[in-house]
Amino acid sequence: MSGTYLGMPAFPRAAREAVGNETLRGNLRHATHTIRAKRAKAVSEVSDWAELREAGRRIKDHTLRHLDRYLVQLEESVTAAGGVVHWAADAEEANRIVTELVKATGESEVVKVKSMATQEIGLNEALEAEGIRAYETDLAELIVQLGKDRPSHILVPAIHRNRGEIRDIFRSEMADWGRPAPEGLTDTPAELAEAARLHLREKFLRAKVGVSGANFMVAETGTLVVVESEGNGRMCLTLPETLISVVGIEKVVPTWRDLEVFLQTLPRSSTAERMNPYTSTWTGTTDGDGPHTFHLVLLDNGRTDTLADTVGRQALRCIRCSACLNVCPVYERAGGHAYGSVYPGPIGAILSPQLRGTGSEIDASLPYASSLCGACYEVCPVAIDIPEVLVHLRERVVEGGPAVRGGNKVVLKPAKGHAAERAAMRAARWAFTHPGALGAGQRFASRTRRFHPRTLPGPGRAWTGSRELPAVPTEPFRDWWQRTRGGKEETR
């Protein structure tokens, strides 16, 4: 399956299946509650958190306004440091570039740092189609890969799995991918981590090509940054002879001073740590130290289209901390797979429909995968107003906004499925401007109340599937007012 999971059912149907899985809901509830409690404590330690949040927002907005200038500066800096920069307009072009680069080395396998950009474009599947095997080395990504599964969380891709399930996956699948799981493996965290370490170590020492993403790119020096908690990423970044990094164009920041803000907010918002255990930075290539060949693939894949939307562009501030997922009541119950995207949760509900358009059933449904409670906005370390963008995208879906992408062109698609709603609004407008007709209709509804259904037929079932229609009163308010007060207000 491609990294975009197109072809999956719309969110309501997928979520309905997920909420019936008690094991999944238990795993998600335990994990998200634990993470968000730790995050709240870590954030409370910082007296100037609000100022850091505002600084992050301003830096991101400034960079996005001048993205063309900073990307050119980044390319010049990377090239001067010995790296090679490639530009990819979409997923197909990015996959082709990476595949050709790996083939040029003569290798048939690569080790990977956890990367949402490569999942977004379906890189593993593209490499496999060309006879190249990609090994995920992040522990959670390894679990997902061995389990023939899909990630369900930005930070913890295997959050939907418990320890017993992970043990069973290691026992049954590790041997097909390399070193088998130890005999008698239990579900204790230490044993599971040791089994993964032994399995991955041989791949690190053998691999000649590494593939990564990046959390940030510093334009002034051409430096790329990866933050992680395990150290597996650093093994991928330093041991191979060739390193290929696929990074979304929105990940650039102007200076090292700007980077300092995010190195404070990202770890506290994501892993509830004061700083990441492993923060790896590299600038081009250096003789005798690390890979001797470095390629940077700058990925667009819908980002410039998103940038053109003055409301929706704030989604590009995202630093992939996942804090919004951990506080979202919808995500907690539905899980990440229901979103049909590598980007689940509230941020996925606004990012995926912009990167991919709203032409598919799943993408048109994502802006509605929210209660608009605002908890996601409160915890976002770069102040993305997710509820605002959700409402904005709902308007786009209703009006038939950008839906189909052809190359770099966005084609407007006529709205479907809202003719009845428009007709109802026109009828309501006429009734409210004709008081006599409105009163007659209210009296008719009251007198026939015994025959009213509790659910709506046809498309209306979507609304009454989880609620009953309000009961019609025995007497319209206007008639009651006339009968009891003579239509006049009481004087005091």
VODO-598340 format. One record per residue (C-alpha): residue in three letters; y, z, x. Coordinates in Angstrom, 3 decimals, decimal comma. Layout:
BEGIN
PT  residuo         Y         Z         X
PT      ALA         Y         Z         X
...
//
This chain:
BEGIN
PT  residuo         Y         Z         X
PT      MET     0,000     0,000     0,000
PT      SER     3,457    -0,831     1,271
PT      GLY     5,913     1,866     2,148
PT      THR     7,966     1,138    -0,956
PT      TYR     5,083     1,595    -3,424
PT      LEU     6,435    -1,082    -5,755
PT      GLY     4,124    -1,742    -8,666
PT      MET     3,662     1,936    -9,448
PT      PRO     4,369     3,085   -13,016
PT      ALA     7,825     4,256   -14,039
PT      PHE     8,673     7,859   -13,268
PT      PRO     7,997     9,306   -16,751
PT      ARG     4,391     8,056   -16,810
PT      ALA     3,676     9,040   -13,214
PT      ALA     5,253    12,469   -13,704
PT      ARG     3,265    13,083   -16,890
PT      GLU     0,048    12,717   -14,914
PT      ALA     1,322    14,909   -12,072
PT      VAL     2,333    17,862   -14,243
PT      GLY    -1,215    18,020   -15,581
PT      ASN    -2,583    18,674   -12,083
PT      GLU    -2,573    22,457   -11,764
PT      THR    -3,571    22,423    -8,076
PT      LEU    -0,699    20,085    -7,215
PT      ARG     1,801    22,188    -9,142
PT      GLY     0,574    25,352    -7,463
PT      ASN     0,843    23,812    -3,992
PT      LEU     4,359    22,531    -4,679
PT      ARG     5,594    25,738    -6,258
PT      HIS     4,394    27,892    -3,370
PT      ALA     5,728    25,570    -0,672
PT      THR     9,142    24,796    -2,167
PT      HIS     9,880    28,408    -3,099
PT      THR     8,938    29,568     0,397
PT      ILE    11,056    26,935     2,153
PT      ARG    14,152    27,404     0,012
PT      ALA    14,070    31,186     0,360
PT      LYS    13,942    30,878     4,150
PT      ARG    16,705    28,262     4,086
PT      ALA    18,991    30,484     2,033
PT      LYS    18,557    33,279     4,561
PT      ALA    19,200    30,980     7,541
PT      VAL    22,337    29,526     5,968
PT      SER    23,698    32,965     5,056
PT      GLU    23,787    33,842     8,759
PT      VAL    26,508    31,243     9,385
PT      SER    29,952    32,490     8,402
PT      ASP    31,521    29,015     8,513
PT      TRP    28,782    27,126     6,656
PT      ALA    31,246    25,687     4,118
PT      GLU    33,424    24,377     6,953
PT      LEU    30,403    22,839     8,724
PT      ARG    29,348    21,182     5,473
PT      GLU    32,806    19,714     4,991
PT      ALA    32,926    18,569     8,613
PT      GLY    29,591    16,789     8,176
PT      ARG    30,842    15,064     5,052
PT      ARG    34,025    13,906     6,750
PT      ILE    32,216    12,627     9,841
PT      LYS    29,757    10,649     7,756
PT      ASP    32,438     9,183     5,496
PT      HIS    34,597     8,201     8,470
PT      THR    31,642     6,543    10,183
PT      LEU    30,628     4,619     7,065
PT      ARG    34,207     3,348     6,611
PT      HIS    34,153     1,999    10,174
PT      LEU    30,443     1,252    10,442
PT      ASP    30,941    -2,242    11,814
PT      ARG    32,963    -0,940    14,763
PT      TYR    30,575     1,895    15,616
PT      LEU    27,484    -0,313    15,401
PT      VAL    28,983    -2,788    17,853
PT      GLN    29,915     0,095    20,160
PT      LEU    26,362     1,433    19,859
PT      GLU    24,862    -1,939    20,772
PT      GLU    27,106    -2,220    23,821
PT      SER    26,228     1,303    24,965
PT      VAL    22,464     0,855    24,506
PT      THR    22,532    -2,479    26,314
PT      ALA    24,552    -1,046    29,203
PT      ALA    21,965     1,733    29,543
PT      GLY    19,091    -0,735    29,899
PT      GLY    17,892    -0,999    26,291
PT      VAL    17,549    -4,055    24,072
PT      VAL    19,047    -4,105    20,556
PT      HIS    17,628    -6,127    17,660
PT      TRP    19,208    -6,532    14,211
PT      ALA    16,968    -6,634    11,120
PT      ALA    18,436    -7,648     7,766
PT      ASP    15,404    -6,550     5,769
PT      ALA    11,908    -5,080     5,999
PT      GLU    10,239    -8,420     6,671
PT      GLU    12,454    -9,153     9,657
PT      ALA    12,073    -5,643    11,061
PT      ASN     8,280    -5,809    10,800
PT      ARG     8,235    -9,209    12,475
PT      ILE    10,389    -7,967    15,368
PT      VAL     8,262    -4,884    15,988
PT      THR     4,988    -6,799    15,690
PT      GLU     6,132    -9,413    18,211
PT      LEU     7,319    -6,707    20,615
PT      VAL     3,953    -4,931    20,483
PT      LYS     2,037    -8,185    20,899
PT      ALA     4,142    -9,032    23,954
PT      THR     2,767    -5,922    25,673
PT      GLY    -0,809    -7,040    25,095
PT      GLU    -1,648    -3,738    23,381
PT      SER    -3,495    -3,327    20,078
PT      GLU    -2,510     0,242    19,213
PT      VAL     0,648     2,342    19,055
PT      VAL     1,429     6,023    18,615
PT      LYS     4,183     6,915    16,157
PT      VAL     6,779     9,604    15,782
PT      LYS     7,345    10,663    12,166
PT      SER     9,692     7,990    10,810
PT      MET    10,823     7,403     7,245
PT      ALA    12,407     4,079     8,169
PT      THR     9,053     2,660     9,302
PT      GLN     7,444     3,955     6,105
PT      GLU    10,244     2,373     4,100
PT      ILE     9,478    -1,068     5,504
PT      GLY     5,684    -0,668     5,486
PT      LEU     5,379    -1,072     9,253
PT      ASN     1,871     0,394     9,562
PT      GLU     0,520    -2,130     7,073
PT      ALA     2,349    -4,995     8,798
PT      LEU     0,912    -4,006    12,173
PT      GLU    -2,576    -3,645    10,720
PT      ALA    -2,367    -7,167     9,296
PT      GLU    -1,816    -8,398    12,879
PT      GLY    -4,713    -6,402    14,328
PT      ILE    -2,586    -3,524    15,651
PT      ARG    -3,502     0,053    14,748
PT      ALA    -0,740     2,623    14,341
PT      TYR    -1,583     6,305    14,820
PT      GLU     0,637     8,884    13,119
PT      THR     1,092    11,927    15,364
PT      ASP     3,168    14,295    13,234
PT      LEU     0,674    16,828    11,860
PT      ALA     1,591    16,290     8,214
PT      GLU     1,709    12,512     8,647
PT      LEU    -1,699    12,678    10,341
PT      ILE    -3,082    14,502     7,293
PT      VAL    -1,621    11,847     5,006
PT      GLN    -2,991     9,002     7,111
PT      LEU    -6,486    10,457     7,453
PT      GLY    -6,544    11,187     3,721
PT      LYS    -5,585     7,576     2,866
PT      ASP    -2,703     9,158     1,014
PT      ARG     1,060     8,747     0,687
PT      PRO     3,806    11,129     1,809
PT      SER     5,204    13,301    -0,979
PT      HIS     8,042    15,155     0,789
PT      ILE    10,700    14,177     3,314
PT      LEU    10,122    17,096     5,662
PT      VAL     6,517    18,063     4,842
PT      PRO     4,760    14,818     3,836
PT      ALA     1,497    16,648     3,028
PT      ILE     3,119    19,400     0,951
PT      HIS     0,827    18,501    -1,953
PT      ARG    -2,253    19,488     0,086
PT      ASN    -3,575    23,008     0,604
PT      ARG    -5,519    24,281     3,610
PT      GLY    -8,921    23,714     2,049
PT      GLU    -8,102    20,094     1,281
PT      ILE    -6,816    19,552     4,823
PT      ARG   -10,001    21,030     6,317
PT      ASP   -12,125    18,673     4,208
PT      ILE   -10,032    15,667     5,255
PT      PHE   -10,340    16,550     8,945
PT      ARG   -14,101    17,030     8,658
PT      SER   -14,733    13,740     6,863
PT      GLU   -12,155    11,388     8,393
PT      MET   -11,240    12,361    11,952
PT      ALA   -14,294    10,721    13,509
PT      ASP   -13,277     7,309    12,129
PT      TRP    -9,893     7,557    13,863
PT      GLY   -10,912     9,079    17,198
PT      ARG   -12,098    12,494    18,272
PT      PRO   -14,022    14,179    15,401
PT      ALA   -13,201    17,581    13,995
PT      PRO   -14,914    20,535    15,715
PT      GLU   -18,173    21,791    14,245
PT      GLY   -17,709    24,606    11,753
PT      LEU   -13,982    23,932    11,267
PT      THR   -12,451    26,454     8,845
PT      ASP    -9,207    26,332     6,899
PT      THR    -7,321    28,826     9,071
PT      PRO    -3,997    27,348    10,270
PT      ALA    -4,776    27,984    13,945
PT      GLU    -8,083    26,104    13,793
PT      LEU    -6,591    23,205    11,849
PT      ALA    -3,718    22,903    14,343
PT      GLU    -6,138    23,019    17,298
PT      ALA    -8,317    20,308    15,741
PT      ALA    -5,232    18,099    15,342
PT      ARG    -4,080    18,841    18,899
PT      LEU    -7,410    17,820    20,412
PT      HIS    -7,598    14,722    18,230
PT      LEU    -4,083    13,572    19,145
PT      ARG    -4,059    14,459    22,837
PT      GLU    -6,381    11,613    23,787
PT      LYS    -4,162     9,171    21,915
PT      PHE    -1,017    10,371    23,687
PT      LEU    -2,605     9,966    27,096
PT      ARG    -4,005     6,511    26,323
PT      ALA    -1,144     4,844    24,434
PT      LYS     1,103     2,320    26,173
PT      VAL     3,443     1,728    23,208
PT      GLY     5,327     4,290    21,146
PT      VAL     7,183     3,684    17,881
PT      SER     9,834     6,046    16,562
PT      GLY    12,776     6,394    14,291
PT      ALA    15,796     8,566    15,057
PT      ASN    17,735    11,280    13,304
PT      PHE    20,999    10,227    14,930
PT      MET    22,445     7,568    17,246
PT      VAL    25,556     8,350    19,311
PT      ALA    27,793     5,288    19,537
PT      GLU    29,842     6,359    22,567
PT      THR    26,791     6,705    24,863
PT      GLY    24,002     4,763    23,134
PT      THR    21,942     7,958    22,912
PT      LEU    19,214     8,367    20,297
PT      VAL    18,181    11,779    18,981
PT      VAL    14,926    12,991    17,425
PT      VAL    14,599    16,563    16,170
PT      GLU    11,179    18,038    15,367
PT      SER     9,177    21,247    15,291
PT      GLU     5,844    20,335    16,893
PT      GLY     6,430    18,533    20,172
PT      ASN     4,242    15,591    19,196
PT      GLY     7,324    13,425    18,877
PT      ARG     8,336    14,192    22,439
PT      MET     4,882    13,103    23,653
PT      CYS     5,387     9,743    21,917
PT      LEU     8,912     9,361    23,275
PT      THR     8,111    10,081    26,923
PT      LEU     4,524     9,064    27,771
PT      PRO     4,258     5,370    26,669
PT      GLU     5,526     2,571    28,875
PT      THR     7,303     0,868    25,965
PT      LEU     9,296     2,599    23,227
PT      ILE    10,407     0,825    20,047
PT      SER    12,775     2,698    17,715
PT      VAL    13,444     1,495    14,165
PT      VAL    16,569     3,159    12,782
PT      GLY    18,704     2,670     9,687
PT      ILE    22,244     1,587    10,483
PT      GLU    23,678     4,624     8,676
PT      LYS    22,253     7,017    11,303
PT      VAL    25,043     6,330    13,811
PT      VAL    27,661     8,979    14,645
PT      PRO    30,702     8,256    16,795
PT      THR    30,542    10,971    19,495
PT      TRP    28,529    13,826    20,981
PT      ARG    31,038    16,214    19,478
PT      ASP    30,151    14,883    16,025
PT      LEU    26,465    15,318    16,775
PT      GLU    27,026    19,018    17,421
PT      VAL    27,870    19,611    13,741
PT      PHE    24,590    18,148    12,509
PT      LEU    22,503    19,958    15,095
PT      GLN    23,703    23,137    13,377
PT      THR    23,298    22,072     9,746
PT      LEU    20,089    20,017     9,884
PT      PRO    17,632    22,637    11,188
PT      ARG    18,917    25,373     8,887
PT      SER    18,784    23,083     5,854
PT      SER    15,376    21,609     6,611
PT      THR    13,090    24,071     8,426
PT      ALA    15,304    27,156     8,035
PT      GLU    15,538    27,435    11,818
PT      ARG    18,652    28,192    13,824
PT      MET    17,851    25,193    15,986
PT      ASN    14,991    22,742    16,206
PT      PRO    12,235    23,732    18,642
PT      TYR    12,311    20,191    20,061
PT      THR    15,508    18,146    20,249
PT      SER    14,810    14,984    22,246
PT      THR    17,589    12,679    23,404
PT      TRP    17,321     9,473    25,426
PT      THR    19,796     6,867    26,587
PT      GLY    18,318     3,501    27,489
PT      THR    15,839     3,630    30,356
PT      THR    15,676     5,502    33,672
PT      ASP    13,511     4,546    36,640
PT      GLY    10,589     6,920    37,030
PT      ASP    11,364     8,915    33,914
PT      GLY    10,001     8,009    30,484
PT      PRO     9,378     4,493    29,099
PT      HIS    10,521     1,663    31,334
PT      THR    11,226    -0,598    28,328
PT      PHE    13,247     0,462    25,290
PT      HIS    13,948    -1,563    22,132
PT      LEU    16,213    -0,461    19,287
PT      VAL    15,765    -2,196    15,926
PT      LEU    18,795    -1,594    13,693
PT      LEU    17,665    -1,782    10,078
PT      ASP    19,823    -2,829     7,132
PT      ASN    17,353    -3,362     4,250
PT      GLY    19,875    -2,814     1,457
PT      ARG    22,194    -0,418     3,236
PT      THR    25,211    -2,729     3,354
PT      ASP    24,796    -3,394    -0,371
PT      THR    24,794     0,367    -0,921
PT      LEU    27,869     0,693     1,276
PT      ALA    29,729    -1,688    -1,035
PT      ASP    29,365     0,758    -3,951
PT      THR    32,259     3,214    -3,744
PT      VAL    30,347     5,882    -5,712
PT      GLY    26,803     5,257    -4,557
PT      ARG    27,605     4,919    -0,859
PT      GLN    27,690     8,696    -0,412
PT      ALA    23,880     8,576    -0,464
PT      LEU    24,130     7,081     3,039
PT      ARG    25,445    10,420     4,309
PT      CYS    21,932    11,835     3,930
PT      ILE    20,516    13,432     7,081
PT      ARG    16,999    13,744     5,573
PT      CYS    16,911    17,538     5,515
PT      SER    14,989    17,695     2,188
PT      ALA    16,925    20,740     0,921
PT      CYS    17,544    18,957    -2,394
PT      LEU    13,805    18,546    -2,990
PT      ASN    13,092    22,223    -2,515
PT      VAL    15,526    23,340    -5,239
PT      CYS    14,860    20,561    -7,747
PT      PRO    12,978    21,711   -10,867
PT      VAL    11,852    18,145   -11,575
PT      TYR    10,420    17,567    -8,096
PT      GLU     8,701    20,966    -8,124
PT      ARG     6,730    19,988   -11,221
PT      ALA     6,239    16,256   -10,724
PT      GLY     5,718    16,064    -6,966
PT      GLY     6,806    13,299    -4,631
PT      HIS     4,336    10,555    -5,529
PT      ALA     5,827    10,143    -9,010
PT      TYR     9,020     8,712    -7,459
PT      GLY     7,166     5,636    -6,181
PT      SER     9,098     5,653    -2,916
PT      VAL     9,024     7,043     0,591
PT      TYR    12,191     8,882    -0,474
PT      PRO    11,205    11,331    -3,245
PT      GLY    13,178    13,992    -5,053
PT      PRO    16,883    13,914    -5,931
PT      ILE    17,937    11,927    -2,866
PT      GLY    15,218     9,385    -3,535
PT      ALA    16,356     9,061    -7,140
PT      ILE    19,727     7,759    -5,915
PT      LEU    18,782     6,101    -2,617
PT      SER    15,757     3,994    -3,605
PT      PRO    17,421     2,230    -6,576
PT      GLN    20,305     1,277    -4,302
PT      LEU    18,209     0,057    -1,382
PT      ARG    15,773    -1,837    -3,592
PT      GLY    17,857    -2,647    -6,670
PT      THR    17,044    -1,595   -10,231
PT      GLY    14,975    -4,637   -11,141
PT      SER    11,575    -2,910   -11,157
PT      GLU    10,440    -0,456   -13,815
PT      ILE    10,081     2,366   -11,306
PT      ASP    13,551     1,883    -9,791
PT      ALA    15,218     1,614   -13,201
PT      SER    13,627     4,933   -14,200
PT      LEU    14,541     6,949   -11,090
PT      PRO    18,174     7,740   -12,029
PT      TYR    16,768     9,503   -15,100
PT      ALA    14,377    11,678   -13,047
PT      SER    16,784    14,599   -13,108
PT      SER    18,063    17,371   -15,349
PT      LEU    21,539    17,051   -13,756
PT      CYS    21,481    20,789   -13,054
PT      GLY    23,487    20,295    -9,831
PT      ALA    21,319    22,494    -7,579
PT      CYS    20,823    19,541    -5,219
PT      TYR    24,574    19,172    -4,684
PT      GLU    24,969    22,887    -3,983
PT      VAL    22,475    22,851    -1,078
PT      CYS    23,294    19,443     0,425
PT      PRO    24,640    19,984     3,972
PT      VAL    26,783    16,835     3,755
PT      ALA    27,989    17,417     0,162
PT      ILE    26,397    14,398    -1,514
PT      ASP    27,254    14,683    -5,208
PT      ILE    23,819    13,574    -6,367
PT      PRO    24,473    14,228   -10,088
PT      GLU    27,553    11,996    -9,937
PT      VAL    25,568     9,161    -8,380
PT      LEU    22,710     9,632   -10,855
PT      VAL    25,084     9,185   -13,796
PT      HIS    26,664     6,209   -12,049
PT      LEU    23,275     4,560   -11,572
PT      ARG    22,287     5,263   -15,165
PT      GLU    25,360     3,306   -16,199
PT      ARG    24,277     0,496   -13,888
PT      VAL    20,818     0,409   -15,467
PT      VAL    22,241     0,375   -19,009
PT      GLU    24,750    -2,350   -18,215
PT      GLY    22,274    -4,394   -16,218
PT      GLY    23,840    -3,822   -12,803
PT      PRO    22,515    -5,051    -9,444
PT      ALA    18,854    -5,671   -10,130
PT      VAL    17,408    -8,539    -8,116
PT      ARG    17,902    -9,138    -4,409
PT      GLY    17,724   -12,601    -2,930
PT      GLY    18,262   -12,474     0,817
PT      ASN    21,543   -10,639     1,269
PT      LYS    22,744   -11,540    -2,214
PT      VAL    22,697    -9,177    -5,188
PT      VAL    22,149   -10,976    -8,500
PT      LEU    23,302    -9,366   -11,745
PT      LYS    20,557    -9,084   -14,321
PT      PRO    21,248    -8,816   -18,086
PT      ALA    20,494    -5,423   -19,592
PT      LYS    17,288    -5,057   -21,597
PT      GLY    16,082    -2,506   -24,094
PT      HIS    19,481    -1,154   -25,203
PT      ALA    20,332    -3,435   -28,138
PT      ALA    19,216    -0,805   -30,675
PT      GLU    21,377     1,826   -28,999
PT      ARG    24,431    -0,407   -29,114
PT      ALA    23,764    -1,205   -32,761
PT      ALA    23,476     2,497   -33,580
PT      MET    26,783     3,233   -31,857
PT      ARG    28,504     0,457   -33,789
PT      ALA    27,088     1,823   -37,064
PT      ALA    28,257     5,338   -36,177
PT      ARG    31,745     4,085   -35,381
PT      TRP    31,960     2,355   -38,767
PT      ALA    30,689     5,466   -40,605
PT      PHE    33,146     7,806   -38,911
PT      THR    36,041     5,544   -39,875
PT      HIS    34,893     5,451   -43,550
PT      PRO    34,757     9,096   -44,783
PT      GLY    33,413     8,183   -48,218
PT      ALA    30,439     6,332   -46,799
PT      LEU    29,831     9,126   -44,280
PT      GLY    29,763    11,776   -47,024
PT      ALA    27,414     9,721   -49,191
PT      GLY    25,067     9,259   -46,277
PT      GLN    25,047    12,986   -45,505
PT      ARG    24,253    13,883   -49,133
PT      PHE    21,446    11,319   -49,221
PT      ALA    19,972    12,738   -45,993
PT      SER    20,059    16,286   -47,399
PT      ARG    18,370    15,333   -50,675
PT      THR    15,559    13,471   -48,901
PT      ARG    15,038    16,060   -46,145
PT      ARG    11,455    16,846   -47,251
PT      PHE    10,399    13,319   -46,366
PT      HIS    11,960    13,212   -42,878
PT      PRO     9,533    12,832   -39,945
PT      ARG     9,546    15,314   -37,074
PT      THR     9,258    12,562   -34,482
PT      LEU    10,839     9,145   -34,181
PT      PRO     8,830     5,922   -34,348
PT      GLY     8,802     3,142   -31,775
PT      PRO    11,028     3,541   -28,696
PT      GLY    12,355     6,809   -30,158
PT      ARG     9,057     8,482   -29,280
PT      ALA    10,303     8,776   -25,702
PT      TRP    12,918    11,290   -26,893
PT      THR    10,808    13,187   -29,431
PT      GLY     7,696    13,262   -27,260
PT      SER     8,671    16,724   -26,045
PT      ARG    10,974    17,904   -28,846
PT      GLU    11,278    17,806   -32,645
PT      LEU    14,121    16,253   -34,574
PT      PRO    16,645    18,831   -35,821
PT      ALA    16,104    19,758   -39,457
PT      VAL    18,682    18,379   -41,878
PT      PRO    20,510    21,196   -43,763
PT      THR    20,074    21,546   -47,494
PT      GLU    23,765    20,844   -47,995
PT      PRO    26,211    18,859   -45,851
PT      PHE    28,896    20,953   -44,178
PT      ARG    31,672    18,953   -45,828
PT      ASP    30,246    19,688   -49,312
PT      TRP    29,766    23,371   -48,458
PT      TRP    33,355    23,614   -47,277
PT      GLN    34,673    22,004   -50,438
PT      ARG    32,525    24,271   -52,627
PT      THR    33,330    27,578   -50,894
PT      ARG    36,849    27,102   -49,594
PT      GLY    38,196    24,307   -51,688
PT      GLY    38,724    22,325   -48,510
PT      LYS    41,542    24,600   -47,462
PT      GLU    41,792    26,857   -44,435
PT      GLU    42,194    30,582   -45,057
PT      THR    45,558    32,092   -44,282
PT      ARG    45,797    35,445   -42,524
//
